Amino acid sequence: MTVKISAIKLLVLFIITGNTAFANDKPETKIISFGIYAHSPDNGKSWINPISDQAVKGTTASPVHLKSTRKIPAKYPLFFGFEYNVENLKDQTTDITTEVIHPKIKQADGSFTTQYQQTQKFLVLDGKITATTGYLLENENEIQAGEWIYRIKLNGKTITSQNFTVTRN
């Protein structure tokens, strides 16, 4: 009788706590770095530091982090964004969607945009992916002061976000 009651109590506790034994199976996201990055106009062969306009040594095609800040100077060329990782992934590949909401930007065809989103497929190694997302301000039209909101989504749910403010001062 005591064994049956204990088993029932354990089952009720398991249901009430939301199956916490499986909590580690949920994806976990961590921001590694954010702010201003050197960018590579030739896919990793050379790097430009937008702060000093001097060359920076880079070893991969990934952006090189230069300064942690959420206040971004309105100048070009300048790459800003953040690097993150997602852990506890089970699939061999996974789709990650980046959504960016930004001030109104005039396009070459005369239309305006205030957001965009992009979905990329990532290879999952040891249950983890690491990625950098951001925006390269490349011309005067793109330099719009205001708030830029980045959202990273997995299976339609936001798993992390970062806000930046582009300023003209």
C-alpha positions, 0 to 999 in steps of 0.5 A: 500500500505504501509503495503504491501511494509513493509511486502515485505521489511521484507521478503527480509530482512529475506531472506538476513540475512540468517533467523537469527531468526533460528540461535539459532537452530544451534548446539553450541559447547564449550570446557570445559577443555583440556590437561592431565587427570587422567585415570582409569584403572578399570572404575572409581574405582581408578585413576592414576595421570600421572604427579605425579604417585599418586592416585587421587580421582574420583567420576565417570568413566569420566576422571579427568582433571589435567592440561590445556596444548596442550604440552603433555609429551611423557610418558605412561600411560597418557591420554590427550584430551578434554571435550566439550559440544554441545547445541541446539540439538533436537534429543533424541539421536545423533551420534557424530564422533571423528576423530583423526589424529596422527603421525605414530603408529606401531600396534601389527600386524606390520601395521601402522596407522596415524588416526582413527575415532569412532562414538558414540551415545549420549543421548541428555538431555535438548538439550545438550550433554557433552563428553570427548574424548582423547587418552590413551598412554599405551605403548612405540609404541604409544608414537610418538612425533608430532601433534595430531589433534582431530575433533568432527563431527556432521552430517559429519561437524566438529563442534570443534577441538583441536590440541596437540603436544606430545614431548620428552623432 
